[in-house]
Structure formats: structure tokens, C-alpha cells
Amino acid sequence: MAELDKVLLDLLLPLVADKDLLSVKEMPGHDESEILLVVNAKDSDIARLIGKKGMMASALRQVMSVASHTQDKRVTIKFEQI
């Protein structure tokens, strides 16, 4: 099974300008059926990752939702500025 934090990191690396400050941490969610992925990046990169009207963030959430089906878990992505 793929580690979801590494999958998301691989998706995000080409999208950010400052690759050294980008990190993704997998944390437990509110219950056992949820995985929380916390993305830390520079504020300008966070804006790029969220996109206009949240379109990029929505697309990333959809892709990660498909990746998490093998584990029968729901993925939540949270973006935080460094």
C-alpha cells in the first residue's frame, strides 16, 4: 500500500517554487476512518496549491480520495503556512 503522505508530496513537488520548505505530515483524524494530511509550505506556495476559488485544493482532495480507497479511509488535507 502506498503511504498517502508520500503520494501527496510527489503530487505537490512540481507545483511549488520552494521545494525545500514543502512538507506533508500524516496525522490521525477525528476517528479511525479518517486520515489528516497537513501540508506545510511558504505562503506564496500555499496560495498556488489552493488555487483560485480552491480549485487546485479540490482537485488534490479528489485525487487523494481515490488513492485512499485501498485503505477504506477518508482523507482530509489541511494547508498551513510556514
mmCIF file of the N, C-alpha and C atoms, coordinates in Angstrom:
data_MODEL
# 
_entry.id   MODEL 
# 
loop_
_atom_site.group_PDB 
_atom_site.id 
_atom_site.type_symbol 
_atom_site.label_atom_id 
_atom_site.label_alt_id 
_atom_site.label_comp_id 
_atom_site.label_asym_id 
_atom_site.label_entity_id 
_atom_site.label_seq_id 
_atom_site.pdbx_PDB_ins_code 
_atom_site.Cartn_x 
_atom_site.Cartn_y 
_atom_site.Cartn_z 
_atom_site.occupancy 
_atom_site.B_iso_or_equiv 
_atom_site.pdbx_formal_charge 
_atom_site.auth_seq_id 
_atom_site.auth_comp_id 
_atom_site.auth_asym_id 
_atom_site.auth_atom_id 
_atom_site.pdbx_PDB_model_num 
ATOM 1   N N  . MET A 1 1  ? 0.835   -1.194 0.000  1.00 0.00 ? 1  MET A N  1 
ATOM 2   C CA . MET A 1 1  ? 0.000   0.000  0.000  1.00 0.00 ? 1  MET A CA 1 
ATOM 3   C C  . MET A 1 1  ? 0.875   1.251  0.000  1.00 0.00 ? 1  MET A C  1 
ATOM 4   N N  . ALA A 1 2  ? 0.418   2.243  -0.694 1.00 0.00 ? 2  ALA A N  1 
ATOM 5   C CA . ALA A 1 2  ? 1.158   3.498  -0.773 1.00 0.00 ? 2  ALA A CA 1 
ATOM 6   C C  . ALA A 1 2  ? 0.937   4.322  0.491  1.00 0.00 ? 2  ALA A C  1 
ATOM 7   N N  . GLU A 1 3  ? 1.988   4.976  0.933  1.00 0.00 ? 3  GLU A N  1 
ATOM 8   C CA . GLU A 1 3  ? 1.852   5.887  2.054  1.00 0.00 ? 3  GLU A CA 1 
ATOM 9   C C  . GLU A 1 3  ? 1.295   7.189  1.495  1.00 0.00 ? 3  GLU A C  1 
ATOM 10  N N  . LEU A 1 4  ? 0.165   7.603  1.994  1.00 0.00 ? 4  LEU A N  1 
ATOM 11  C CA . LEU A 1 4  ? -0.562  8.728  1.412  1.00 0.00 ? 4  LEU A CA 1 
ATOM 12  C C  . LEU A 1 4  ? 0.206   10.038 1.514  1.00 0.00 ? 4  LEU A C  1 
ATOM 13  N N  . ASP A 1 5  ? 0.997   10.233 2.571  1.00 0.00 ? 5  ASP A N  1 
ATOM 14  C CA . ASP A 1 5  ? 1.764   11.470 2.674  1.00 0.00 ? 5  ASP A CA 1 
ATOM 15  C C  . ASP A 1 5  ? 2.820   11.560 1.581  1.00 0.00 ? 5  ASP A C  1 
ATOM 16  N N  . LYS A 1 6  ? 3.430   10.436 1.227  1.00 0.00 ? 6  LYS A N  1 
ATOM 17  C CA . LYS A 1 6  ? 4.431   10.444 0.155  1.00 0.00 ? 6  LYS A CA 1 
ATOM 18  C C  . LYS A 1 6  ? 3.780   10.641 -1.209 1.00 0.00 ? 6  LYS A C  1 
ATOM 19  N N  . VAL A 1 7  ? 2.597   10.068 -1.395 1.00 0.00 ? 7  VAL A N  1 
ATOM 20  C CA . VAL A 1 7  ? 1.865   10.250 -2.653 1.00 0.00 ? 7  VAL A CA 1 
ATOM 21  C C  . VAL A 1 7  ? 1.526   11.729 -2.843 1.00 0.00 ? 7  VAL A C  1 
ATOM 22  N N  . LEU A 1 8  ? 1.013   12.363 -1.788 1.00 0.00 ? 8  LEU A N  1 
ATOM 23  C CA . LEU A 1 8  ? 0.666   13.784 -1.883 1.00 0.00 ? 8  LEU A CA 1 
ATOM 24  C C  . LEU A 1 8  ? 1.909   14.638 -2.091 1.00 0.00 ? 8  LEU A C  1 
ATOM 25  N N  . LEU A 1 9  ? 2.997   14.316 -1.418 1.00 0.00 ? 9  LEU A N  1 
ATOM 26  C CA . LEU A 1 9  ? 4.240   15.073 -1.592 1.00 0.00 ? 9  LEU A CA 1 
ATOM 27  C C  . LEU A 1 9  ? 4.718   14.988 -3.039 1.00 0.00 ? 9  LEU A C  1 
ATOM 28  N N  . ASP A 1 10 ? 4.637   13.804 -3.639 1.00 0.00 ? 10 ASP A N  1 
ATOM 29  C CA . ASP A 1 10 ? 5.032   13.645 -5.044 1.00 0.00 ? 10 ASP A CA 1 
ATOM 30  C C  . ASP A 1 10 ? 4.156   14.471 -5.979 1.00 0.00 ? 10 ASP A C  1 
ATOM 31  N N  . LEU A 1 11 ? 2.878   14.616 -5.635 1.00 0.00 ? 11 LEU A N  1 
ATOM 32  C CA . LEU A 1 11 ? 1.982   15.443 -6.444 1.00 0.00 ? 11 LEU A CA 1 
ATOM 33  C C  . LEU A 1 11 ? 2.287   16.929 -6.290 1.00 0.00 ? 11 LEU A C  1 
ATOM 34  N N  . LEU A 1 12 ? 2.698   17.342 -5.096 1.00 0.00 ? 12 LEU A N  1 
ATOM 35  C CA . LEU A 1 12 ? 2.890   18.758 -4.813 1.00 0.00 ? 12 LEU A CA 1 
ATOM 36  C C  . LEU A 1 12 ? 4.246   19.307 -5.242 1.00 0.00 ? 12 LEU A C  1 
ATOM 37  N N  . LEU A 1 13 ? 5.273   18.483 -5.250 1.00 0.00 ? 13 LEU A N  1 
ATOM 38  C CA . LEU A 1 13 ? 6.628   18.965 -5.545 1.00 0.00 ? 13 LEU A CA 1 
ATOM 39  C C  . LEU A 1 13 ? 6.744   19.766 -6.843 1.00 0.00 ? 13 LEU A C  1 
ATOM 40  N N  . PRO A 1 14 ? 6.157   19.327 -7.957 1.00 0.00 ? 14 PRO A N  1 
ATOM 41  C CA . PRO A 1 14 ? 6.290   20.125 -9.186 1.00 0.00 ? 14 PRO A CA 1 
ATOM 42  C C  . PRO A 1 14 ? 5.515   21.444 -9.148 1.00 0.00 ? 14 PRO A C  1 
ATOM 43  N N  . LEU A 1 15 ? 4.622   21.612 -8.181 1.00 0.00 ? 15 LEU A N  1 
ATOM 44  C CA . LEU A 1 15 ? 3.747   22.786 -8.151 1.00 0.00 ? 15 LEU A CA 1 
ATOM 45  C C  . LEU A 1 15 ? 4.288   23.941 -7.324 1.00 0.00 ? 15 LEU A C  1 
ATOM 46  N N  . VAL A 1 16 ? 5.307   23.700 -6.512 1.00 0.00 ? 16 VAL A N  1 
ATOM 47  C CA . VAL A 1 16 ? 5.797   24.748 -5.607 1.00 0.00 ? 16 VAL A CA 1 
ATOM 48  C C  . VAL A 1 16 ? 7.135   25.307 -6.082 1.00 0.00 ? 16 VAL A C  1 
ATOM 49  N N  . ALA A 1 17 ? 7.395   26.549 -5.704 1.00 0.00 ? 17 ALA A N  1 
ATOM 50  C CA . ALA A 1 17 ? 8.659   27.195 -6.069 1.00 0.00 ? 17 ALA A CA 1 
ATOM 51  C C  . ALA A 1 17 ? 9.776   26.826 -5.093 1.00 0.00 ? 17 ALA A C  1 
ATOM 52  N N  . ASP A 1 18 ? 9.453   26.786 -3.797 1.00 0.00 ? 18 ASP A N  1 
ATOM 53  C CA . ASP A 1 18 ? 10.452  26.484 -2.772 1.00 0.00 ? 18 ASP A CA 1 
ATOM 54  C C  . ASP A 1 18 ? 10.245  25.057 -2.265 1.00 0.00 ? 18 ASP A C  1 
ATOM 55  N N  . LYS A 1 19 ? 10.904  24.112 -2.937 1.00 0.00 ? 19 LYS A N  1 
ATOM 56  C CA . LYS A 1 19 ? 10.710  22.698 -2.636 1.00 0.00 ? 19 LYS A CA 1 
ATOM 57  C C  . LYS A 1 19 ? 11.283  22.298 -1.277 1.00 0.00 ? 19 LYS A C  1 
ATOM 58  N N  . ASP A 1 20 ? 12.277  23.030 -0.791 1.00 0.00 ? 20 ASP A N  1 
ATOM 59  C CA . ASP A 1 20 ? 12.912  22.693 0.487  1.00 0.00 ? 20 ASP A CA 1 
ATOM 60  C C  . ASP A 1 20 ? 11.990  22.932 1.674  1.00 0.00 ? 20 ASP A C  1 
ATOM 61  N N  . LEU A 1 21 ? 11.075  23.879 1.571  1.00 0.00 ? 21 LEU A N  1 
ATOM 62  C CA . LEU A 1 21 ? 10.183  24.189 2.676  1.00 0.00 ? 21 LEU A CA 1 
ATOM 63  C C  . LEU A 1 21 ? 8.882   23.394 2.640  1.00 0.00 ? 21 LEU A C  1 
ATOM 64  N N  . LEU A 1 22 ? 8.669   22.622 1.589  1.00 0.00 ? 22 LEU A N  1 
ATOM 65  C CA . LEU A 1 22 ? 7.445   21.833 1.462  1.00 0.00 ? 22 LEU A CA 1 
ATOM 66  C C  . LEU A 1 22 ? 7.542   20.574 2.312  1.00 0.00 ? 22 LEU A C  1 
ATOM 67  N N  . SER A 1 23 ? 6.512   20.313 3.110  1.00 0.00 ? 23 SER A N  1 
ATOM 68  C CA . SER A 1 23 ? 6.448   19.061 3.866  1.00 0.00 ? 23 SER A CA 1 
ATOM 69  C C  . SER A 1 23 ? 4.997   18.624 3.983  1.00 0.00 ? 23 SER A C  1 
ATOM 70  N N  . VAL A 1 24 ? 4.813   17.321 4.091  1.00 0.00 ? 24 VAL A N  1 
ATOM 71  C CA . VAL A 1 24 ? 3.487   16.731 4.280  1.00 0.00 ? 24 VAL A CA 1 
ATOM 72  C C  . VAL A 1 24 ? 3.592   15.765 5.451  1.00 0.00 ? 24 VAL A C  1 
ATOM 73  N N  . LYS A 1 25 ? 2.713   15.939 6.427  1.00 0.00 ? 25 LYS A N  1 
ATOM 74  C CA . LYS A 1 25 ? 2.693   15.056 7.595  1.00 0.00 ? 25 LYS A CA 1 
ATOM 75  C C  . LYS A 1 25 ? 1.354   14.340 7.657  1.00 0.00 ? 25 LYS A C  1 
ATOM 76  N N  . GLU A 1 26 ? 1.401   13.056 7.926  1.00 0.00 ? 26 GLU A N  1 
ATOM 77  C CA . GLU A 1 26 ? 0.182   12.275 8.101  1.00 0.00 ? 26 GLU A CA 1 
ATOM 78  C C  . GLU A 1 26 ? -0.123  12.214 9.589  1.00 0.00 ? 26 GLU A C  1 
ATOM 79  N N  . MET A 1 27 ? -1.339  12.596 9.943  1.00 0.00 ? 27 MET A N  1 
ATOM 80  C CA . MET A 1 27 ? -1.745  12.612 11.338 1.00 0.00 ? 27 MET A CA 1 
ATOM 81  C C  . MET A 1 27 ? -3.069  11.864 11.474 1.00 0.00 ? 27 MET A C  1 
ATOM 82  N N  . PRO A 1 28 ? -3.367  11.374 12.668 1.00 0.00 ? 28 PRO A N  1 
ATOM 83  C CA . PRO A 1 28 ? -4.659  10.710 12.848 1.00 0.00 ? 28 PRO A CA 1 
ATOM 84  C C  . PRO A 1 28 ? -5.799  11.718 12.762 1.00 0.00 ? 28 PRO A C  1 
ATOM 85  N N  . GLY A 1 29 ? -6.912  11.287 12.211 1.00 0.00 ? 29 GLY A N  1 
ATOM 86  C CA . GLY A 1 29 ? -8.085  12.147 12.084 1.00 0.00 ? 29 GLY A CA 1 
ATOM 87  C C  . GLY A 1 29 ? -8.941  12.094 13.330 1.00 0.00 ? 29 GLY A C  1 
ATOM 88  N N  . HIS A 1 30 ? -10.177 12.562 13.201 1.00 0.00 ? 30 HIS A N  1 
ATOM 89  C CA . HIS A 1 30 ? -11.100 12.583 14.331 1.00 0.00 ? 30 HIS A CA 1 
ATOM 90  C C  . HIS A 1 30 ? -11.529 11.178 14.744 1.00 0.00 ? 30 HIS A C  1 
ATOM 91  N N  . ASP A 1 31 ? -11.565 10.259 13.808 1.00 0.00 ? 31 ASP A N  1 
ATOM 92  C CA . ASP A 1 31 ? -11.911 8.874  14.115 1.00 0.00 ? 31 ASP A CA 1 
ATOM 93  C C  . ASP A 1 31 ? -11.001 7.949  13.309 1.00 0.00 ? 31 ASP A C  1 
ATOM 94  N N  . GLU A 1 32 ? -11.193 6.657  13.449 1.00 0.00 ? 32 GLU A N  1 
ATOM 95  C CA . GLU A 1 32 ? -10.310 5.685  12.797 1.00 0.00 ? 32 GLU A CA 1 
ATOM 96  C C  . GLU A 1 32 ? -10.454 5.650  11.280 1.00 0.00 ? 32 GLU A C  1 
ATOM 97  N N  . SER A 1 33 ? -11.562 6.161  10.770 1.00 0.00 ? 33 SER A N  1 
ATOM 98  C CA . SER A 1 33 ? -11.788 6.100  9.325  1.00 0.00 ? 33 SER A CA 1 
ATOM 99  C C  . SER A 1 33 ? -11.301 7.350  8.599  1.00 0.00 ? 33 SER A C  1 
ATOM 100 N N  . GLU A 1 34 ? -10.560 8.219  9.282  1.00 0.00 ? 34 GLU A N  1 
ATOM 101 C CA . GLU A 1 34 ? -10.090 9.463  8.667  1.00 0.00 ? 34 GLU A CA 1 
ATOM 102 C C  . GLU A 1 34 ? -8.579  9.596  8.819  1.00 0.00 ? 34 GLU A C  1 
ATOM 103 N N  . ILE A 1 35 ? -7.956  10.087 7.771  1.00 0.00 ? 35 ILE A N  1 
ATOM 104 C CA . ILE A 1 35 ? -6.529  10.414 7.792  1.00 0.00 ? 35 ILE A CA 1 
ATOM 105 C C  . ILE A 1 35 ? -6.408  11.898 7.496  1.00 0.00 ? 35 ILE A C  1 
ATOM 106 N N  . LEU A 1 36 ? -5.646  12.602 8.305  1.00 0.00 ? 36 LEU A N  1 
ATOM 107 C CA . LEU A 1 36 ? -5.420  14.033 8.119  1.00 0.00 ? 36 LEU A CA 1 
ATOM 108 C C  . LEU A 1 36 ? -4.022  14.224 7.553  1.00 0.00 ? 36 LEU A C  1 
ATOM 109 N N  . LEU A 1 37 ? -3.928  14.869 6.401  1.00 0.00 ? 37 LEU A N  1 
ATOM 110 C CA . LEU A 1 37 ? -2.649  15.203 5.792  1.00 0.00 ? 37 LEU A CA 1 
ATOM 111 C C  . LEU A 1 37 ? -2.452  16.708 5.917  1.00 0.00 ? 37 LEU A C  1 
ATOM 112 N N  . VAL A 1 38 ? -1.381  17.112 6.600  1.00 0.00 ? 38 VAL A N  1 
ATOM 113 C CA . VAL A 1 38 ? -1.095  18.524 6.818  1.00 0.00 ? 38 VAL A CA 1 
ATOM 114 C C  . VAL A 1 38 ? 0.044   18.930 5.889  1.00 0.00 ? 38 VAL A C  1 
ATOM 115 N N  . VAL A 1 39 ? -0.231  19.899 5.023  1.00 0.00 ? 39 VAL A N  1 
ATOM 116 C CA . VAL A 1 39 ? 0.751   20.396 4.063  1.00 0.00 ? 39 VAL A CA 1 
ATOM 117 C C  . VAL A 1 39 ? 1.308   21.709 4.599  1.00 0.00 ? 39 VAL A C  1 
ATOM 118 N N  . ASN A 1 40 ? 2.625   21.770 4.781  1.00 0.00 ? 40 ASN A N  1 
ATOM 119 C CA . ASN A 1 40 ? 3.297   22.993 5.213  1.00 0.00 ? 40 ASN A CA 1 
ATOM 120 C C  . ASN A 1 40 ? 4.142   23.509 4.049  1.00 0.00 ? 40 ASN A C  1 
ATOM 121 N N  . ALA A 1 41 ? 3.990   24.785 3.740  1.00 0.00 ? 41 ALA A N  1 
ATOM 122 C CA . ALA A 1 41 ? 4.765   25.406 2.659  1.00 0.00 ? 41 ALA A CA 1 
ATOM 123 C C  . ALA A 1 41 ? 4.787   26.912 2.873  1.00 0.00 ? 41 ALA A C  1 
ATOM 124 N N  . LYS A 1 42 ? 5.596   27.582 2.066  1.00 0.00 ? 42 LYS A N  1 
ATOM 125 C CA . LYS A 1 42 ? 5.645   29.041 2.091  1.00 0.00 ? 42 LYS A CA 1 
ATOM 126 C C  . LYS A 1 42 ? 4.292   29.602 1.698  1.00 0.00 ? 42 LYS A C  1 
ATOM 127 N N  . ASP A 1 43 ? 3.974   30.796 2.190  1.00 0.00 ? 43 ASP A N  1 
ATOM 128 C CA . ASP A 1 43 ? 2.643   31.357 1.943  1.00 0.00 ? 43 ASP A CA 1 
ATOM 129 C C  . ASP A 1 43 ? 2.341   31.539 0.459  1.00 0.00 ? 43 ASP A C  1 
ATOM 130 N N  . SER A 1 44 ? 3.321   31.917 -0.345 1.00 0.00 ? 44 SER A N  1 
ATOM 131 C CA . SER A 1 44 ? 3.070   32.070 -1.779 1.00 0.00 ? 44 SER A CA 1 
ATOM 132 C C  . SER A 1 44 ? 2.804   30.713 -2.440 1.00 0.00 ? 44 SER A C  1 
ATOM 133 N N  . ASP A 1 45 ? 3.475   29.664 -1.950 1.00 0.00 ? 45 ASP A N  1 
ATOM 134 C CA . ASP A 1 45 ? 3.237   28.327 -2.488 1.00 0.00 ? 45 ASP A CA 1 
ATOM 135 C C  . ASP A 1 45 ? 1.882   27.783 -2.032 1.00 0.00 ? 45 ASP A C  1 
ATOM 136 N N  . ILE A 1 46 ? 1.480   28.108 -0.809 1.00 0.00 ? 46 ILE A N  1 
ATOM 137 C CA . ILE A 1 46 ? 0.169   27.670 -0.323 1.00 0.00 ? 46 ILE A CA 1 
ATOM 138 C C  . ILE A 1 46 ? -0.923  28.270 -1.203 1.00 0.00 ? 46 ILE A C  1 
ATOM 139 N N  . ALA A 1 47 ? -0.773  29.537 -1.552 1.00 0.00 ? 47 ALA A N  1 
ATOM 140 C CA . ALA A 1 47 ? -1.755  30.183 -2.432 1.00 0.00 ? 47 ALA A CA 1 
ATOM 141 C C  . ALA A 1 47 ? -1.832  29.455 -3.771 1.00 0.00 ? 47 ALA A C  1 
ATOM 142 N N  . ARG A 1 48 ? -0.701  29.036 -4.279 1.00 0.00 ? 48 ARG A N  1 
ATOM 143 C CA . ARG A 1 48 ? -0.670  28.312 -5.555 1.00 0.00 ? 48 ARG A CA 1 
ATOM 144 C C  . ARG A 1 48 ? -1.320  26.938 -5.399 1.00 0.00 ? 48 ARG A C  1 
ATOM 145 N N  . LEU A 1 49 ? -1.099  26.277 -4.274 1.00 0.00 ? 49 LEU A N  1 
ATOM 146 C CA . LEU A 1 49 ? -1.653  24.941 -4.053 1.00 0.00 ? 49 LEU A CA 1 
ATOM 147 C C  . LEU A 1 49 ? -3.166  24.969 -3.837 1.00 0.00 ? 49 LEU A C  1 
ATOM 148 N N  . ILE A 1 50 ? -3.666  26.034 -3.249 1.00 0.00 ? 50 ILE A N  1 
ATOM 149 C CA . ILE A 1 50 ? -5.110  26.149 -3.050 1.00 0.00 ? 50 ILE A CA 1 
ATOM 150 C C  . ILE A 1 50 ? -5.786  26.570 -4.351 1.00 0.00 ? 50 ILE A C  1 
ATOM 151 N N  . GLY A 1 51 ? -5.169  27.484 -5.077 1.00 0.00 ? 51 GLY A N  1 
ATOM 152 C CA . GLY A 1 51 ? -5.686  27.899 -6.379 1.00 0.00 ? 51 GLY A CA 1 
ATOM 153 C C  . GLY A 1 51 ? -6.841  28.873 -6.274 1.00 0.00 ? 51 GLY A C  1 
ATOM 154 N N  . LYS A 1 52 ? -7.277  29.362 -7.436 1.00 0.00 ? 52 LYS A N  1 
ATOM 155 C CA . LYS A 1 52 ? -8.407  30.288 -7.480 1.00 0.00 ? 52 LYS A CA 1 
ATOM 156 C C  . LYS A 1 52 ? -9.673  29.547 -7.082 1.00 0.00 ? 52 LYS A C  1 
ATOM 157 N N  . LYS A 1 53 ? -10.382 30.134 -6.143 1.00 0.00 ? 53 LYS A N  1 
ATOM 158 C CA . LYS A 1 53 ? -11.635 29.576 -5.631 1.00 0.00 ? 53 LYS A CA 1 
ATOM 159 C C  . LYS A 1 53 ? -11.472 28.150 -5.114 1.00 0.00 ? 53 LYS A C  1 
ATOM 160 N N  . GLY A 1 54 ? -10.234 27.778 -4.722 1.00 0.00 ? 54 GLY A N  1 
ATOM 161 C CA . GLY A 1 54 ? -9.992  26.455 -4.157 1.00 0.00 ? 54 GLY A CA 1 
ATOM 162 C C  . GLY A 1 54 ? -10.013 25.317 -5.152 1.00 0.00 ? 54 GLY A C  1 
ATOM 163 N N  . MET A 1 55 ? -9.891  25.642 -6.426 1.00 0.00 ? 55 MET A N  1 
ATOM 164 C CA . MET A 1 55 ? -9.995  24.605 -7.460 1.00 0.00 ? 55 MET A CA 1 
ATOM 165 C C  . MET A 1 55 ? -8.837  23.594 -7.384 1.00 0.00 ? 55 MET A C  1 
ATOM 166 N N  . MET A 1 56 ? -7.621  24.066 -7.158 1.00 0.00 ? 56 MET A N  1 
ATOM 167 C CA . MET A 1 56 ? -6.474  23.151 -7.085 1.00 0.00 ? 56 MET A CA 1 
ATOM 168 C C  . MET A 1 56 ? -6.586  22.266 -5.842 1.00 0.00 ? 56 MET A C  1 
ATOM 169 N N  . ALA A 1 57 ? -6.971  22.854 -4.715 1.00 0.00 ? 57 ALA A N  1 
ATOM 170 C CA . ALA A 1 57 ? -7.133  22.075 -3.482 1.00 0.00 ? 57 ALA A CA 1 
ATOM 171 C C  . ALA A 1 57 ? -8.214  21.020 -3.660 1.00 0.00 ? 57 ALA A C  1 
ATOM 172 N N  . SER A 1 58 ? -9.282  21.369 -4.313 1.00 0.00 ? 58 SER A N  1 
ATOM 173 C CA . SER A 1 58 ? -10.366 20.417 -4.568 1.00 0.00 ? 58 SER A CA 1 
ATOM 174 C C  . SER A 1 58 ? -9.888  19.262 -5.436 1.00 0.00 ? 58 SER A C  1 
ATOM 175 N N  . ALA A 1 59 ? -9.115  19.564 -6.449 1.00 0.00 ? 59 ALA A N  1 
ATOM 176 C CA . ALA A 1 59 ? -8.589  18.520 -7.329 1.00 0.00 ? 59 ALA A CA 1 
ATOM 177 C C  . ALA A 1 59 ? -7.625  17.604 -6.567 1.00 0.00 ? 59 ALA A C  1 
ATOM 178 N N  . LEU A 1 60 ? -6.785  18.191 -5.717 1.00 0.00 ? 60 LEU A N  1 
ATOM 179 C CA . LEU A 1 60 ? -5.863  17.381 -4.915 1.00 0.00 ? 60 LEU A CA 1 
ATOM 180 C C  . LEU A 1 60 ? -6.629  16.473 -3.961 1.00 0.00 ? 60 LEU A C  1 
ATOM 181 N N  . ARG A 1 61 ? -7.692  16.989 -3.380 1.00 0.00 ? 61 ARG A N  1 
ATOM 182 C CA . ARG A 1 61 ? -8.508  16.181 -2.466 1.00 0.00 ? 61 ARG A CA 1 
ATOM 183 C C  . ARG A 1 61 ? -9.175  15.016 -3.208 1.00 0.00 ? 61 ARG A C  1 
ATOM 184 N N  . GLN A 1 62 ? -9.625  15.253 -4.434 1.00 0.00 ? 62 GLN A N  1 
ATOM 185 C CA . GLN A 1 62 ? -10.244 14.187 -5.215 1.00 0.00 ? 62 GLN A CA 1 
ATOM 186 C C  . GLN A 1 62 ? -9.242  13.098 -5.563 1.00 0.00 ? 62 GLN A C  1 
ATOM 187 N N  . VAL A 1 63 ? -8.045  13.494 -5.971 1.00 0.00 ? 63 VAL A N  1 
ATOM 188 C CA . VAL A 1 63 ? -7.008  12.521 -6.311 1.00 0.00 ? 63 VAL A CA 1 
ATOM 189 C C  . VAL A 1 63 ? -6.632  11.703 -5.076 1.00 0.00 ? 63 VAL A C  1 
ATOM 190 N N  . MET A 1 64 ? -6.482  12.369 -3.945 1.00 0.00 ? 64 MET A N  1 
ATOM 191 C CA . MET A 1 64 ? -6.109  11.659 -2.722 1.00 0.00 ? 64 MET A CA 1 
ATOM 192 C C  . MET A 1 64 ? -7.248  10.774 -2.226 1.00 0.00 ? 64 MET A C  1 
ATOM 193 N N  . SER A 1 65 ? -8.472  11.153 -2.511 1.00 0.00 ? 65 SER A N  1 
ATOM 194 C CA . SER A 1 65 ? -9.608  10.319 -2.147 1.00 0.00 ? 65 SER A CA 1 
ATOM 195 C C  . SER A 1 65 ? -9.552  8.995  -2.896 1.00 0.00 ? 65 SER A C  1 
ATOM 196 N N  . VAL A 1 66 ? -9.199  9.052  -4.160 1.00 0.00 ? 66 VAL A N  1 
ATOM 197 C CA . VAL A 1 66 ? -9.066  7.835  -4.957 1.00 0.00 ? 66 VAL A CA 1 
ATOM 198 C C  . VAL A 1 66 ? -7.910  6.990  -4.421 1.00 0.00 ? 66 VAL A C  1 
ATOM 199 N N  . ALA A 1 67 ? -6.789  7.632  -4.058 1.00 0.00 ? 67 ALA A N  1 
ATOM 200 C CA . ALA A 1 67 ? -5.627  6.908  -3.546 1.00 0.00 ? 67 ALA A CA 1 
ATOM 201 C C  . ALA A 1 67 ? -5.922  6.237  -2.205 1.00 0.00 ? 67 ALA A C  1 
ATOM 202 N N  . SER A 1 68 ? -6.847  6.794  -1.438 1.00 0.00 ? 68 SER A N  1 
ATOM 203 C CA . SER A 1 68 ? -7.125  6.246  -0.103 1.00 0.00 ? 68 SER A CA 1 
ATOM 204 C C  . SER A 1 68 ? -8.167  5.131  -0.118 1.00 0.00 ? 68 SER A C  1 
ATOM 205 N N  . HIS A 1 69 ? -8.789  4.852  -1.249 1.00 0.00 ? 69 HIS A N  1 
ATOM 206 C CA . HIS A 1 69 ? -9.822  3.808  -1.302 1.00 0.00 ? 69 HIS A CA 1 
ATOM 207 C C  . HIS A 1 69 ? -9.277  2.429  -0.938 1.00 0.00 ? 69 HIS A C  1 
ATOM 208 N N  . THR A 1 70 ? -7.999  2.182  -1.183 1.00 0.00 ? 70 THR A N  1 
ATOM 209 C CA . THR A 1 70 ? -7.429  0.881  -0.841 1.00 0.00 ? 70 THR A CA 1 
ATOM 210 C C  . THR A 1 70 ? -7.385  0.670  0.666  1.00 0.00 ? 70 THR A C  1 
ATOM 211 N N  . GLN A 1 71 ? -7.367  1.760  1.429  1.00 0.00 ? 71 GLN A N  1 
ATOM 212 C CA . GLN A 1 71 ? -7.313  1.661  2.885  1.00 0.00 ? 71 GLN A CA 1 
ATOM 213 C C  . GLN A 1 71 ? -8.687  1.862  3.527  1.00 0.00 ? 71 GLN A C  1 
ATOM 214 N N  . ASP A 1 72 ? -9.713  2.099  2.727  1.00 0.00 ? 72 ASP A N  1 
ATOM 215 C CA . ASP A 1 72 ? -11.067 2.362  3.230  1.00 0.00 ? 72 ASP A CA 1 
ATOM 216 C C  . ASP A 1 72 ? -11.082 3.486  4.254  1.00 0.00 ? 72 ASP A C  1 
ATOM 217 N N  . LYS A 1 73 ? -10.365 4.551  3.931  1.00 0.00 ? 73 LYS A N  1 
ATOM 218 C CA . LYS A 1 73 ? -10.316 5.708  4.830  1.00 0.00 ? 73 LYS A CA 1 
ATOM 219 C C  . LYS A 1 73 ? -10.597 6.974  4.045  1.00 0.00 ? 73 LYS A C  1 
ATOM 220 N N  . ARG A 1 74 ? -11.073 7.973  4.763  1.00 0.00 ? 74 ARG A N  1 
ATOM 221 C CA . ARG A 1 74 ? -11.365 9.286  4.191  1.00 0.00 ? 74 ARG A CA 1 
ATOM 222 C C  . ARG A 1 74 ? -10.151 10.184 4.439  1.00 0.00 ? 74 ARG A C  1 
ATOM 223 N N  . VAL A 1 75 ? -9.758  10.952 3.436  1.00 0.00 ? 75 VAL A N  1 
ATOM 224 C CA . VAL A 1 75 ? -8.588  11.817 3.541  1.00 0.00 ? 75 VAL A CA 1 
ATOM 225 C C  . VAL A 1 75 ? -9.028  13.271 3.667  1.00 0.00 ? 75 VAL A C  1 
ATOM 226 N N  . THR A 1 76 ? -8.449  13.967 4.631  1.00 0.00 ? 76 THR A N  1 
ATOM 227 C CA . THR A 1 76 ? -8.647  15.400 4.792  1.00 0.00 ? 76 THR A CA 1 
ATOM 228 C C  . THR A 1 76 ? -7.288  16.062 4.607  1.00 0.00 ? 76 THR A C  1 
ATOM 229 N N  . ILE A 1 77 ? -7.235  17.101 3.787  1.00 0.00 ? 77 ILE A N  1 
ATOM 230 C CA . ILE A 1 77 ? -5.989  17.834 3.553  1.00 0.00 ? 77 ILE A CA 1 
ATOM 231 C C  . ILE A 1 77 ? -6.128  19.221 4.145  1.00 0.00 ? 77 ILE A C  1 
ATOM 232 N N  . LYS A 1 78 ? -5.150  19.595 4.974  1.00 0.00 ? 78 LYS A N  1 
ATOM 233 C CA . LYS A 1 78 ? -5.130  20.917 5.595  1.00 0.00 ? 78 LYS A CA 1 
ATOM 234 C C  . LYS A 1 78 ? -3.848  21.618 5.154  1.00 0.00 ? 78 LYS A C  1 
ATOM 235 N N  . PHE A 1 79 ? -3.984  22.873 4.719  1.00 0.00 ? 79 PHE A N  1 
ATOM 236 C CA . PHE A 1 79 ? -2.847  23.658 4.260  1.00 0.00 ? 79 PHE A CA 1 
ATOM 237 C C  . PHE A 1 79 ? -2.446  24.653 5.330  1.00 0.00 ? 79 PHE A C  1 
ATOM 238 N N  . GLU A 1 80 ? -1.139  24.697 5.669  1.00 0.00 ? 80 GLU A N  1 
ATOM 239 C CA . GLU A 1 80 ? -0.635  25.625 6.688  1.00 0.00 ? 80 GLU A CA 1 
ATOM 240 C C  . GLU A 1 80 ? 0.595   26.349 6.139  1.00 0.00 ? 80 GLU A C  1 
ATOM 241 N N  . GLN A 1 81 ? 0.683   27.632 6.464  1.00 0.00 ? 81 GLN A N  1 
ATOM 242 C CA . GLN A 1 81 ? 1.824   28.441 6.042  1.00 0.00 ? 81 GLN A CA 1 
ATOM 243 C C  . GLN A 1 81 ? 2.968   28.297 7.023  1.00 0.00 ? 81 GLN A C  1 
ATOM 244 N N  . ILE A 1 82 ? 4.169   28.389 6.491  1.00 0.00 ? 82 ILE A N  1 
ATOM 245 C CA . ILE A 1 82 ? 5.367   28.351 7.355  1.00 0.00 ? 82 ILE A CA 1 
ATOM 246 C C  . ILE A 1 82 ? 5.720   29.765 7.745  1.00 0.00 ? 82 ILE A C  1 
# 
